[in-house]
Amino acid sequence: MSDFVYFCAMVKVGLISDSHSYIDEIVLKHLQAVDEVWHAGDIGDLGVIEALPSGKILRIITGNIDDQAAQDRFPETLIFDLEDMKVLMTHIGGKPPKYAKGIKSLLKKEKPQLFVCGHSHICKVEYDRELNCLYMNPGAIGQHGFHVMRTLLLFEIEKGEIQGLRVVELGKRGRLK
């Protein structure tokens, strides 16, 4: 029997998008318990990023409303590995099976197990059997847009698997809790 023990830690993720310069205590409260915060674009004011809880790993991309200062600081697309899972994150992604222009070919080339995007302001999680990839869009945490309910996603990644996925409803847009 070997004395070697393989340890693979679970990573808790808070996934947000489309803040459009707005973040509140409700969002921040939910992000306190995570290890990583992912923002899938349309940050708006960079003060949103500064307001995020300290001590977290941040994975941030820009979206179509973000200015040059945000674009200089954060990329448009991120591709990374976490807990044996390849993740591709970009703001405008469309949704299965009708992805935005160029996205399906990028997904076929990169072969991520998880594809994250924002832009639509619609919270949606769907498995794309053709691409063998889980699609996640957390909806929008901001007050700007056509969405009715503000949402974010919380989940864990462990050994290449998504666990404990939760949709958090933050309240209706335009109404503060």
N, CA, C and O atoms as a DFTB+ gen file, in Angstrom:
708 C
 N C O
     1  1       0.836      -1.177       0.000
     2  2       0.000       0.000       0.000
     3  2       0.886       1.249       0.000
     4  3       1.869       1.325       0.738
     5  1       0.538       2.187      -0.806
     6  2       1.331       3.401      -0.957
     7  2       0.989       4.415       0.134
     8  3      -0.158       4.514       0.569
     9  1       1.993       5.157       0.561
    10  2       1.771       6.233       1.520
    11  2       1.370       7.528       0.827
    12  3       1.033       8.510       1.489
    13  1       1.405       7.534      -0.501
    14  2       1.072       8.720      -1.271
    15  2      -0.438       8.916      -1.295
    16  3      -1.186       7.999      -1.634
    17  1      -0.874      10.100      -0.936
    18  2      -2.294      10.440      -0.979
    19  2      -2.468      11.575      -1.975
    20  3      -1.817      12.615      -1.871
    21  1      -3.350      11.364      -2.938
    22  2      -3.632      12.396      -3.928
    23  2      -4.689      13.323      -3.356
    24  3      -5.767      12.880      -2.960
    25  1      -4.377      14.608      -3.313
    26  2      -5.318      15.587      -2.784
    27  2      -5.738      16.520      -3.899
    28  3      -4.897      17.144      -4.547
    29  1      -7.010      16.615      -4.120
    30  2      -7.561      17.519      -5.128
    31  2      -8.633      18.356      -4.432
    32  3      -9.690      17.837      -4.075
    33  1      -8.371      19.617      -4.244
    34  2      -9.285      20.479      -3.499
    35  2     -10.438      20.954      -4.374
    36  3     -10.265      21.248      -5.557
    37  1     -11.581      21.018      -3.782
    38  2     -12.745      21.574      -4.451
    39  2     -12.599      23.096      -4.488
    40  3     -12.174      23.710      -3.509
    41  1     -12.951      23.691      -5.610
    42  2     -12.892      25.143      -5.762
    43  2     -14.317      25.686      -5.872
    44  3     -15.095      25.248      -6.719
    45  1     -14.648      26.645      -5.005
    46  2     -15.959      27.282      -5.026
    47  2     -15.889      28.512      -5.922
    48  3     -15.005      29.356      -5.777
    49  1     -16.850      28.597      -6.863
    50  2     -16.853      29.670      -7.858
    51  2     -18.141      30.476      -7.761
    52  3     -19.233      29.922      -7.631
    53  1     -17.989      31.801      -7.826
    54  2     -19.110      32.713      -7.982
    55  2     -19.015      33.313      -9.366
    56  3     -18.030      33.973      -9.693
    57  1     -20.037      33.088     -10.187
    58  2     -20.034      33.551     -11.579
    59  2     -21.046      34.677     -11.749
    60  3     -22.242      34.508     -11.512
    61  1     -20.526      35.837     -12.169
    62  2     -21.366      37.013     -12.398
    63  2     -21.105      37.557     -13.790
    64  3     -20.112      37.216     -14.431
    65  1     -22.009      38.402     -14.242
    66  2     -21.838      39.058     -15.540
    67  2     -22.722      40.295     -15.598
    68  3     -23.628      40.478     -14.785
    69  1     -22.436      41.122     -16.567
    70  2     -23.280      42.261     -16.913
    71  2     -23.647      43.116     -15.707
    72  3     -24.819      43.376     -15.435
    73  1     -22.612      43.544     -14.998
    74  2     -22.825      44.441     -13.863
    75  2     -23.175      45.845     -14.347
    76  3     -23.902      46.566     -13.663
    77  1     -22.674      46.242     -15.504
    78  2     -22.977      47.574     -16.061
    79  2     -22.798      48.662     -15.005
    80  3     -23.670      49.509     -14.812
    81  1     -21.639      48.624     -14.319
    82  2     -21.250      49.620     -13.314
    83  2     -21.998      49.498     -11.996
    84  3     -21.943      50.415     -11.177
    85  1     -22.698      48.388     -11.770
    86  2     -23.490      48.240     -10.547
    87  2     -23.132      46.948      -9.819
    88  3     -23.098      45.872     -10.417
    89  1     -22.870      47.069      -8.532
    90  2     -22.728      45.906      -7.659
    91  2     -23.245      46.327      -6.290
    92  3     -23.048      47.467      -5.870
    93  1     -23.901      45.412      -5.602
    94  2     -24.476      45.776      -4.309
    95  2     -24.103      44.752      -3.243
    96  3     -23.454      43.746      -3.528
    97  1     -24.522      45.026      -2.017
    98  2     -24.192      44.174      -0.879
    99  2     -24.762      42.769      -1.025
   100  3     -24.174      41.816      -0.514
   101  1     -25.877      42.621      -1.699
   102  2     -26.463      41.289      -1.897
   103  2     -25.502      40.414      -2.695
   104  3     -25.245      39.269      -2.325
   105  1     -24.974      40.952      -3.784
   106  2     -24.012      40.217      -4.608
   107  2     -22.754      39.926      -3.791
   108  3     -22.281      38.790      -3.755
   109  1     -22.225      40.935      -3.150
   110  2     -20.982      40.784      -2.390
   111  2     -21.120      39.744      -1.281
   112  3     -20.177      39.005      -1.002
   113  1     -22.285      39.687      -0.654
   114  2     -22.529      38.699       0.398
   115  2     -22.381      37.274      -0.160
   116  3     -21.764      36.417       0.474
   117  1     -22.942      37.031      -1.333
   118  2     -22.862      35.699      -1.951
   119  2     -21.440      35.356      -2.384
   120  3     -21.066      34.183      -2.410
   121  1     -20.649      36.366      -2.721
   122  2     -19.281      36.121      -3.192
   123  2     -18.291      35.942      -2.041
   124  3     -17.152      35.538      -2.272
   125  1     -18.696      36.228      -0.834
   126  2     -17.798      36.063       0.319
   127  2     -17.366      34.612       0.506
   128  3     -16.237      34.351       0.919
   129  1     -18.251      33.672       0.207
   130  2     -18.001      32.257       0.503
   131  2     -17.293      31.504      -0.624
   132  3     -17.103      30.293      -0.518
   133  1     -16.902      32.183      -1.692
   134  2     -16.268      31.490      -2.821
   135  2     -14.755      31.670      -2.799
   136  3     -14.224      32.559      -2.133
   137  1     -14.075      30.801      -3.545
   138  2     -12.629      30.897      -3.703
   139  2     -12.262      31.773      -4.894
   140  3     -11.262      32.489      -4.879
   141  1     -13.105      31.696      -5.936
   142  2     -12.856      32.448      -7.167
   143  2     -14.113      33.191      -7.585
   144  3     -15.226      32.689      -7.433
   145  1     -13.921      34.401      -8.117
   146  2     -15.002      35.181      -8.713
   147  2     -14.698      35.315     -10.194
   148  3     -13.627      35.781     -10.582
   149  1     -15.646      34.903     -11.008
   150  2     -15.536      35.056     -12.455
   151  2     -16.554      36.102     -12.903
   152  3     -17.728      36.035     -12.538
   153  1     -16.092      37.068     -13.696
   154  2     -16.986      38.092     -14.251
   155  2     -16.936      37.961     -15.768
   156  3     -15.893      38.164     -16.388
   157  1     -18.086      37.617     -16.358
   158  2     -18.159      37.317     -17.785
   159  2     -18.483      38.542     -18.644
   160  3     -19.235      38.440     -19.613
   161  1     -17.918      39.694     -18.290
   162  2     -17.966      40.858     -19.166
   163  2     -19.082      41.854     -18.896
   164  3     -20.011      41.598     -18.130
   165  1     -18.952      43.010     -19.562
   166  2     -19.783      44.189     -19.351
   167  2     -19.687      44.635     -17.888
   168  3     -20.673      44.700     -17.153
   169  1     -18.456      44.934     -17.517
   170  2     -18.138      45.395     -16.172
   171  2     -18.703      46.798     -15.960
   172  3     -19.341      47.080     -14.946
   173  1     -18.454      47.669     -16.936
   174  2     -18.805      49.079     -16.770
   175  2     -17.704      49.753     -15.981
   176  3     -16.536      49.664     -16.358
   177  1     -18.044      50.414     -14.913
   178  2     -17.080      51.103     -14.065
   179  2     -16.169      50.087     -13.382
   180  3     -16.653      49.104     -12.822
   181  1     -14.851      50.314     -13.423
   182  2     -13.897      49.389     -12.797
   183  2     -14.023      49.354     -11.276
   184  3     -13.426      48.494     -10.627
   185  1     -14.775      50.258     -10.716
   186  2     -15.062      50.221      -9.290
   187  2     -15.786      48.934      -8.894
   188  3     -15.702      48.500      -7.745
   189  1     -16.495      48.324      -9.845
   190  2     -17.148      47.031      -9.597
   191  2     -16.103      45.993      -9.209
   192  3     -16.297      45.233      -8.261
   193  1     -14.995      45.964      -9.943
   194  2     -13.933      44.989      -9.676
   195  2     -13.266      45.301      -8.337
   196  3     -12.952      44.394      -7.566
   197  1     -13.053      46.581      -8.069
   198  2     -12.429      46.992      -6.811
   199  2     -13.310      46.632      -5.608
   200  3     -12.798      46.413      -4.510
   201  1     -14.627      46.571      -5.811
   202  2     -15.555      46.263      -4.720
   203  2     -15.625      44.768      -4.394
   204  3     -16.147      44.392      -3.344
   205  1     -15.111      43.922      -5.272
   206  2     -15.188      42.477      -5.035
   207  2     -14.424      42.107      -3.770
   208  3     -13.439      42.758      -3.422
   209  1     -14.878      41.061      -3.082
   210  2     -14.212      40.664      -1.835
   211  2     -12.726      40.377      -2.056
   212  3     -12.346      39.773      -3.059
   213  1     -11.897      40.810      -1.119
   214  2     -10.456      40.586      -1.239
   215  2     -10.119      39.136      -0.940
   216  3     -10.894      38.418      -0.308
   217  1      -8.947      38.718      -1.406
   218  2      -8.471      37.373      -1.152
   219  2      -9.026      36.329      -2.087
   220  3      -8.784      35.139      -1.885
   221  1      -9.758      36.729      -3.097
   222  2     -10.334      35.805      -4.073
   223  2      -9.494      35.810      -5.347
   224  3      -8.906      36.829      -5.708
   225  1      -9.444      34.682      -6.012
   226  2      -8.869      34.648      -7.354
   227  2      -9.918      35.241      -8.278
   228  3     -11.080      34.836      -8.245
   229  1      -9.514      36.197      -9.098
   230  2     -10.433      36.857     -10.026
   231  2     -10.126      36.426     -11.453
   232  3      -8.974      36.445     -11.887
   233  1     -11.155      36.043     -12.166
   234  2     -11.044      35.731     -13.594
   235  2     -12.064      36.632     -14.279
   236  3     -13.270      36.392     -14.220
   237  1     -11.561      37.656     -14.920
   238  2     -12.381      38.757     -15.433
   239  2     -12.142      38.915     -16.930
   240  3     -11.001      38.883     -17.391
   241  1     -13.225      39.084     -17.684
   242  2     -13.114      39.422     -19.101
   243  2     -13.923      40.685     -19.380
   244  3     -14.783      41.082     -18.593
   245  1     -13.627      41.300     -20.508
   246  2     -14.372      42.494     -20.904
   247  2     -15.509      42.121     -21.840
   248  3     -15.526      41.053     -22.451
   249  1     -16.454      43.041     -21.925
   250  2     -17.592      42.877     -22.816
   251  2     -17.713      44.067     -23.736
   252  3     -16.839      44.933     -23.773
   253  1     -18.797      44.103     -24.473
   254  2     -18.976      45.115     -25.515
   255  2     -19.190      46.527     -24.987
   256  3     -19.048      47.480     -25.753
   257  1     -19.527      46.705     -23.702
   258  2     -19.701      48.074     -23.180
   259  2     -18.452      48.593     -22.476
   260  3     -18.385      49.764     -22.104
   261  1     -17.465      47.718     -22.296
   262  2     -16.297      48.103     -21.509
   263  2     -15.348      49.011     -22.281
   264  3     -15.075      48.800     -23.463
   265  1     -14.853      50.033     -21.573
   266  2     -14.001      51.040     -22.188
   267  2     -12.546      50.576     -22.310
   268  3     -12.202      49.453     -21.942
   269  1     -11.717      51.451     -22.827
   270  2     -10.312      51.119     -23.057
   271  2      -9.569      50.787     -21.764
   272  3      -8.688      49.927     -21.756
   273  1      -9.920      51.463     -20.676
   274  2      -9.259      51.185     -19.401
   275  2      -9.510      49.738     -18.971
   276  3      -8.595      49.064     -18.498
   277  1     -10.740      49.264     -19.132
   278  2     -11.062      47.864     -18.801
   279  2     -10.374      46.919     -19.777
   280  3      -9.845      45.882     -19.375
   281  1     -10.382      47.274     -21.055
   282  2      -9.764      46.426     -22.080
   283  2      -8.252      46.333     -21.891
   284  3      -7.648      45.308     -22.208
   285  1      -7.642      47.399     -21.377
   286  2      -6.201      47.368     -21.114
   287  2      -5.877      46.463     -19.925
   288  3      -4.784      45.903     -19.846
   289  1      -6.810      46.326     -19.025
   290  2      -6.587      45.557     -17.797
   291  2      -7.014      44.089     -17.905
   292  3      -6.395      43.213     -17.301
   293  1      -8.079      43.825     -18.682
   294  2      -8.640      42.482     -18.766
   295  2      -8.808      42.045     -20.218
   296  3      -9.066      42.878     -21.086
   297  1      -8.662      40.736     -20.496
   298  2      -8.798      40.244     -21.865
   299  2     -10.270      40.114     -22.290
   300  3     -11.183      40.217     -21.470
   301  1     -10.464      39.889     -23.569
   302  2     -11.803      39.649     -24.114
   303  2     -12.209      38.181     -23.908
   304  3     -13.390      37.869     -23.750
   305  1     -11.223      37.300     -23.911
   306  2     -11.467      35.856     -23.770
   307  2     -10.432      35.268     -22.824
   308  3      -9.263      35.650     -22.854
   309  1     -10.868      34.338     -21.985
   310  2      -9.961      33.596     -21.114
   311  2     -10.136      32.104     -21.384
   312  3     -11.255      31.615     -21.540
   313  1      -9.023      31.399     -21.437
   314  2      -9.028      29.943     -21.513
   315  2      -8.089      29.467     -20.421
   316  3      -6.918      29.844     -20.393
   317  1      -8.604      28.636     -19.518
   318  2      -7.791      28.181     -18.399
   319  2      -8.243      26.794     -17.949
   320  3      -9.336      26.337     -18.285
   321  1      -7.379      26.142     -17.187
   322  2      -7.686      24.843     -16.596
   323  2      -7.828      25.023     -15.091
   324  3      -7.042      25.727     -14.457
   325  1      -8.836      24.380     -14.538
   326  2      -9.080      24.436     -13.107
   327  2      -9.635      23.087     -12.664
   328  3     -10.670      22.641     -13.160
   329  1      -8.947      22.444     -11.733
   330  2      -9.416      21.165     -11.187
   331  2      -9.729      20.146     -12.297
   332  3     -10.787      19.518     -12.293
   333  1      -8.801      19.996     -13.235
   334  2      -8.958      19.040     -14.341
   335  2     -10.109      19.386     -15.276
   336  3     -10.644      18.506     -15.950
   337  1     -10.497      20.658     -15.325
   338  2     -11.550      21.104     -16.233
   339  2     -11.030      22.278     -17.054
   340  3     -10.514      23.254     -16.510
   341  1     -11.174      22.166     -18.365
   342  2     -10.812      23.278     -19.245
   343  2     -12.018      24.198     -19.384
   344  3     -13.130      23.749     -19.664
   345  1     -11.781      25.499     -19.182
   346  2     -12.839      26.506     -19.207
   347  2     -12.509      27.540     -20.275
   348  3     -11.367      27.987     -20.388
   349  1     -13.512      27.914     -21.052
   350  2     -13.389      28.999     -22.028
   351  2     -14.450      30.032     -21.656
   352  3     -15.625      29.699     -21.503
   353  1     -14.027      31.277     -21.515
   354  2     -14.940      32.338     -21.119
   355  2     -14.793      33.517     -22.076
   356  3     -13.691      34.021     -22.290
   357  1     -15.912      33.948     -22.646
   358  2     -15.964      35.132     -23.494
   359  2     -17.333      35.780     -23.302
   360  3     -18.279      35.109     -22.890
   361  1     -17.448      37.059     -23.591
   362  2     -18.699      37.756     -23.266
   363  2     -19.844      37.398     -24.208
   364  3     -20.885      36.920     -23.758
   365  1     -19.668      37.620     -25.493
   366  2     -20.735      37.360     -26.454
   367  2     -20.553      35.958     -27.021
   368  3     -19.686      35.722     -27.863
   369  1     -21.377      35.035     -26.548
   370  2     -21.221      33.640     -26.941
   371  2     -22.423      33.032     -27.614
   372  3     -22.327      31.938     -28.170
   373  1     -23.565      33.715     -27.581
   374  2     -24.780      33.076     -28.067
   375  2     -25.190      31.980     -27.104
   376  3     -24.910      32.060     -25.908
   377  1     -25.852      30.956     -27.620
   378  2     -26.258      29.819     -26.794
   379  2     -26.420      28.591     -27.677
   380  3     -26.624      28.708     -28.886
   381  1     -26.328      27.419     -27.073
   382  2     -26.489      26.198     -27.874
   383  2     -27.885      26.141     -28.487
   384  3     -28.849      26.503     -27.813
   385  1     -28.031      25.715     -29.704
   386  2     -26.991      25.385     -30.682
   387  2     -26.590      26.580     -31.548
   388  3     -25.769      26.443     -32.455
   389  1     -27.174      27.761     -31.268
   390  2     -26.906      28.947     -32.092
   391  2     -25.915      29.857     -31.394
   392  3     -26.294      30.821     -30.730
   393  1     -24.650      29.539     -31.552
   394  2     -23.594      30.331     -30.938
   395  2     -23.334      31.581     -31.773
   396  3     -23.682      31.633     -32.952
   397  1     -22.724      32.578     -31.156
   398  2     -22.340      33.804     -31.856
   399  2     -21.283      33.461     -32.912
   400  3     -20.639      32.413     -32.862
   401  1     -21.134      34.362     -33.846
   402  2     -20.194      34.156     -34.947
   403  2     -18.785      33.802     -34.430
   404  3     -18.216      34.513     -33.601
   405  1     -18.252      32.712     -34.931
   406  2     -16.900      32.281     -34.592
   407  2     -16.776      31.477     -33.312
   408  3     -15.726      30.884     -33.062
   409  1     -17.810      31.442     -32.502
   410  2     -17.723      30.772     -31.198
   411  2     -17.726      29.255     -31.349
   412  3     -16.940      28.571     -30.694
   413  1     -18.589      28.723     -32.193
   414  2     -18.652      27.266     -32.335
   415  2     -17.318      26.709     -32.828
   416  3     -16.863      25.670     -32.350
   417  1     -16.696      27.391     -33.775
   418  2     -15.391      26.915     -34.268
   419  2     -14.329      27.033     -33.179
   420  3     -13.451      26.174     -33.086
   421  1     -14.389      28.081     -32.350
   422  2     -13.454      28.223     -31.231
   423  2     -13.663      27.092     -30.216
   424  3     -12.697      26.531     -29.700
   425  1     -14.920      26.764     -29.937
   426  2     -15.214      25.684     -29.006
   427  2     -14.734      24.338     -29.552
   428  3     -14.213      23.513     -28.802
   429  1     -14.908      24.118     -30.846
   430  2     -14.431      22.873     -31.464
   431  2     -12.909      22.784     -31.422
   432  3     -12.346      21.705     -31.238
   433  1     -12.254      23.919     -31.594
   434  2     -10.788      23.940     -31.577
   435  2     -10.245      23.731     -30.161
   436  3      -9.338      22.922     -29.966
   437  1     -10.783      24.442     -29.177
   438  2     -10.261      24.424     -27.810
   439  2     -10.767      23.250     -26.969
   440  3     -10.088      22.805     -26.045
   441  1     -11.964      22.753     -27.295
   442  2     -12.576      21.616     -26.599
   443  2     -12.679      21.802     -25.072
   444  3     -12.220      20.945     -24.318
   445  1     -13.273      22.907     -24.616
   446  2     -13.445      23.073     -23.169
   447  2     -14.570      22.167     -22.661
   448  3     -15.469      21.792     -23.415
   449  1     -14.506      21.829     -21.401
   450  2     -15.621      21.117     -20.777
   451  2     -16.678      22.111     -20.283
   452  3     -17.838      21.749     -20.090
   453  1     -16.262      23.374     -20.080
   454  2     -17.168      24.412     -19.615
   455  2     -16.984      25.666     -20.460
   456  3     -15.871      26.167     -20.617
   457  1     -18.089      26.164     -21.001
   458  2     -18.093      27.406     -21.765
   459  2     -18.957      28.416     -21.015
   460  3     -20.130      28.162     -20.741
   461  1     -18.363      29.567     -20.686
   462  2     -19.030      30.610     -19.919
   463  2     -19.128      31.867     -20.779
   464  3     -18.157      32.276     -21.417
   465  1     -20.312      32.471     -20.787
   466  2     -20.472      33.761     -21.452
   467  2     -21.505      34.585     -20.704
   468  3     -22.127      34.105     -19.756
   469  1     -21.683      35.805     -21.126
   470  2     -22.669      36.713     -20.558
   471  2     -23.483      37.298     -21.693
   472  3     -23.922      36.566     -22.580
   473  1     -23.688      38.591     -21.680
   474  2     -24.264      39.416     -22.731
   475  2     -25.787      39.352     -22.846
   476  3     -26.422      40.396     -23.001
   477  1     -26.388      38.180     -22.777
   478  2     -27.829      38.069     -23.025
   479  2     -28.673      38.553     -21.849
   480  3     -29.855      38.850     -22.025
   481  1     -28.089      38.637     -20.656
   482  2     -28.794      38.973     -19.418
   483  2     -29.796      37.884     -19.039
   484  3     -30.666      38.111     -18.198
   485  1     -29.683      36.718     -19.644
   486  2     -30.584      35.600     -19.375
   487  2     -29.782      34.467     -18.743
   488  3     -28.842      33.950     -19.346
   489  1     -30.155      34.090     -17.537
   490  2     -29.482      32.994     -16.849
   491  2     -29.863      31.678     -17.527
   492  3     -31.041      31.346     -17.661
   493  1     -28.843      30.944     -17.947
   494  2     -29.100      29.695     -18.660
   495  2     -27.918      28.758     -18.463
   496  3     -26.761      29.163     -18.578
   497  1     -28.225      27.501     -18.164
   498  2     -27.222      26.447     -18.072
   499  2     -27.747      25.299     -18.913
   500  3     -28.871      24.837     -18.718
   501  1     -26.924      24.841     -19.853
   502  2     -27.362      23.785     -20.770
   503  2     -26.165      22.962     -21.206
   504  3     -25.084      23.500     -21.446
   505  1     -26.362      21.662     -21.307
   506  2     -25.295      20.791     -21.797
   507  2     -25.424      20.652     -23.304
   508  3     -26.486      20.287     -23.808
   509  1     -24.345      20.943     -24.026
   510  2     -24.308      20.803     -25.481
   511  2     -23.701      19.437     -25.801
   512  3     -22.486      19.254     -25.718
   513  1     -24.549      18.492     -26.162
   514  2     -24.102      17.119     -26.438
   515  2     -23.178      17.063     -27.651
   516  3     -22.219      16.291     -27.672
   517  1     -23.468      17.878     -28.652
   518  2     -22.631      17.874     -29.857
   519  2     -21.180      18.243     -29.527
   520  3     -20.249      17.619     -30.035
   521  1     -20.993      19.248     -28.682
   522  2     -19.647      19.722     -28.356
   523  2     -19.113      19.117     -27.053
   524  3     -17.976      19.389     -26.665
   525  1     -19.917      18.308     -26.385
   526  2     -19.515      17.697     -25.113
   527  2     -19.034      18.777     -24.138
   528  3     -17.942      18.697     -23.574
   529  1     -19.891      19.790     -23.962
   530  2     -19.504      20.981     -23.216
   531  2     -20.711      21.526     -22.456
   532  3     -21.822      21.569     -22.984
   533  1     -20.479      21.942     -21.210
   534  2     -21.525      22.588     -20.426
   535  2     -21.480      24.088     -20.694
   536  3     -20.422      24.710     -20.594
   537  1     -22.614      24.660     -21.029
   538  2     -22.771      26.092     -21.296
   539  2     -23.347      26.757     -20.051
   540  3     -24.322      26.269     -19.480
   541  1     -22.744      27.875     -19.626
   542  2     -23.261      28.640     -18.487
   543  2     -23.292      30.122     -18.816
   544  3     -22.308      30.689     -19.291
   545  1     -24.428      30.736     -18.559
   546  2     -24.571      32.191     -18.604
   547  2     -25.256      32.570     -17.299
   548  3     -26.376      32.129     -17.041
   549  1     -24.595      33.386     -16.463
   550  2     -25.168      33.692     -15.156
   551  2     -26.285      34.734     -15.165
   552  3     -26.833      35.050     -14.109
   553  1     -26.631      35.271     -16.327
   554  2     -27.592      36.364     -16.366
   555  2     -26.886      37.668     -16.039
   556  3     -25.729      37.852     -16.415
   557  1     -27.553      38.566     -15.356
   558  2     -26.990      39.891     -15.075
   559  2     -27.170      40.259     -13.612
   560  3     -28.218      40.001     -13.020
   561  1     -26.126      40.872     -13.028
   562  2     -26.239      41.370     -11.644
   563  2     -26.590      42.848     -11.616
   564  3     -26.931      43.387     -10.563
   565  1     -26.508      43.507     -12.763
   566  2     -26.710      44.950     -12.812
   567  2     -28.159      45.373     -12.917
   568  3     -29.066      44.545     -12.999
   569  1     -28.356      46.679     -12.912
   570  2     -29.688      47.269     -13.006
   571  2     -30.035      47.686     -14.440
   572  3     -31.189      48.001     -14.732
   573  1     -29.045      47.687     -15.331
   574  2     -29.256      48.142     -16.708
   575  2     -29.532      46.947     -17.611
   576  3     -28.804      45.955     -17.571
   577  1     -30.577      47.038     -18.422
   578  2     -30.884      45.980     -19.379
   579  2     -32.354      45.623     -19.334
   580  3     -33.140      46.245     -18.620
   581  1     -32.712      44.618     -20.102
   582  2     -34.115      44.234     -20.227
   583  2     -34.511      43.082     -19.301
   584  3     -35.687      42.728     -19.223
   585  1     -33.540      42.497     -18.603
   586  2     -33.849      41.382     -17.710
   587  2     -34.779      41.837     -16.591
   588  3     -34.781      43.002     -16.195
   589  1     -35.561      40.897     -16.098
   590  2     -36.460      41.194     -14.991
   591  2     -35.780      40.867     -13.663
   592  3     -35.762      41.687     -12.746
   593  1     -35.220      39.656     -13.571
   594  2     -34.594      39.189     -12.338
   595  2     -33.075      39.243     -12.468
   596  3     -32.517      38.774     -13.459
   597  1     -32.413      39.811     -11.476
   598  2     -30.949      39.813     -11.422
   599  2     -30.505      38.462     -10.873
   600  3     -31.082      37.964      -9.906
   601  1     -29.480      37.865     -11.488
   602  2     -29.051      36.518     -11.086
   603  2     -27.534      36.370     -11.125
   604  3     -26.827      37.127     -11.791
   605  1     -27.063      35.370     -10.390
   606  2     -25.673      34.921     -10.475
   607  2     -25.682      33.410     -10.266
   608  3     -26.695      32.842      -9.857
   609  1     -24.558      32.763     -10.545
   610  2     -24.419      31.321     -10.361
   611  2     -23.337      31.033      -9.331
   612  3     -22.297      31.693      -9.310
   613  1     -23.583      30.058      -8.488
   614  2     -22.599      29.547      -7.537
   615  2     -22.448      28.055      -7.791
   616  3     -23.439      27.355      -7.999
   617  1     -21.203      27.563      -7.776
   618  2     -20.969      26.139      -7.986
   619  2     -19.572      25.780      -7.513
   620  3     -18.759      26.652      -7.206
   621  1     -19.310      24.492      -7.459
   622  2     -17.987      23.993      -7.118
   623  2     -17.462      23.182      -8.289
   624  3     -18.227      22.581      -9.043
   625  1     -16.141      23.177      -8.429
   626  2     -15.473      22.315      -9.401
   627  2     -14.529      21.419      -8.617
   628  3     -13.696      21.889      -7.843
   629  1     -14.678      20.118      -8.835
   630  2     -13.804      19.158      -8.185
   631  2     -13.563      17.993      -9.132
   632  3     -14.501      17.371      -9.629
   633  1     -12.293      17.712      -9.371
   634  2     -11.888      16.589     -10.221
   635  2     -12.615      16.605     -11.565
   636  3     -13.104      15.573     -12.025
   637  1     -12.683      17.770     -12.185
   638  2     -13.273      17.898     -13.512
   639  2     -14.784      17.863     -13.560
   640  3     -15.366      17.723     -14.635
   641  1     -15.429      17.986     -12.416
   642  2     -16.893      17.925     -12.357
   643  2     -17.460      19.178     -11.699
   644  3     -16.890      19.713     -10.748
   645  1     -18.599      19.635     -12.229
   646  2     -19.364      20.725     -11.613
   647  2     -20.271      20.103     -10.563
   648  3     -20.952      19.112     -10.827
   649  1     -20.277      20.691      -9.367
   650  2     -21.115      20.195      -8.279
   651  2     -21.833      21.361      -7.621
   652  3     -21.359      22.497      -7.646
   653  1     -22.970      21.065      -7.038
   654  2     -23.676      22.048      -6.220
   655  2     -24.073      23.312      -6.953
   656  3     -24.052      24.393      -6.364
   657  1     -24.433      23.207      -8.216
   658  2     -24.805      24.386      -8.999
   659  2     -26.086      25.006      -8.444
   660  3     -27.102      24.334      -8.267
   661  1     -26.004      26.316      -8.177
   662  2     -27.148      27.050      -7.664
   663  2     -27.344      28.350      -8.434
   664  3     -26.391      29.087      -8.687
   665  1     -28.586      28.615      -8.799
   666  2     -28.957      29.912      -9.364
   667  2     -29.408      30.774      -8.195
   668  3     -30.288      30.384      -7.428
   669  1     -28.802      31.947      -8.063
   670  2     -29.182      32.863      -6.994
   671  2     -29.944      34.029      -7.611
   672  3     -29.414      34.765      -8.443
   673  1     -31.199      34.184      -7.189
   674  2     -31.993      35.330      -7.614
   675  2     -31.729      36.460      -6.632
   676  3     -31.892      36.308      -5.421
   677  1     -31.317      37.594      -7.178
   678  2     -30.880      38.742      -6.374
   679  2     -31.959      39.794      -6.192
   680  3     -31.747      40.794      -5.507
   681  1     -33.087      39.579      -6.788
   682  2     -34.170      40.559      -6.754
   683  2     -34.414      41.121      -8.140
   684  3     -33.580      40.992      -9.037
   685  1     -35.558      41.739      -8.297
   686  2     -35.922      42.289      -9.600
   687  2     -35.089      43.514      -9.928
   688  3     -34.738      44.302      -9.050
   689  1     -34.780      43.659     -11.206
   690  2     -34.043      44.820     -11.684
   691  2     -34.856      46.074     -11.349
   692  3     -36.071      46.127     -11.538
   693  1     -34.135      47.075     -10.846
   694  2     -34.805      48.329     -10.509
   695  2     -35.351      48.364      -9.094
   696  3     -35.767      49.415      -8.606
   697  1     -35.348      47.197      -8.426
   698  2     -35.808      47.139      -7.042
   699  2     -34.676      46.646      -6.166
   700  3     -34.084      45.600      -6.432
   701  1     -34.383      47.379      -5.148
   702  2     -33.340      46.962      -4.216
   703  2     -33.971      46.231      -3.047
   704  3     -35.001      46.652      -2.522
   705  1     -33.344      45.125      -2.640
   706  2     -33.845      44.373      -1.489
   707  2     -33.422      45.049      -0.212
   708  3     -33.745      44.572       0.876
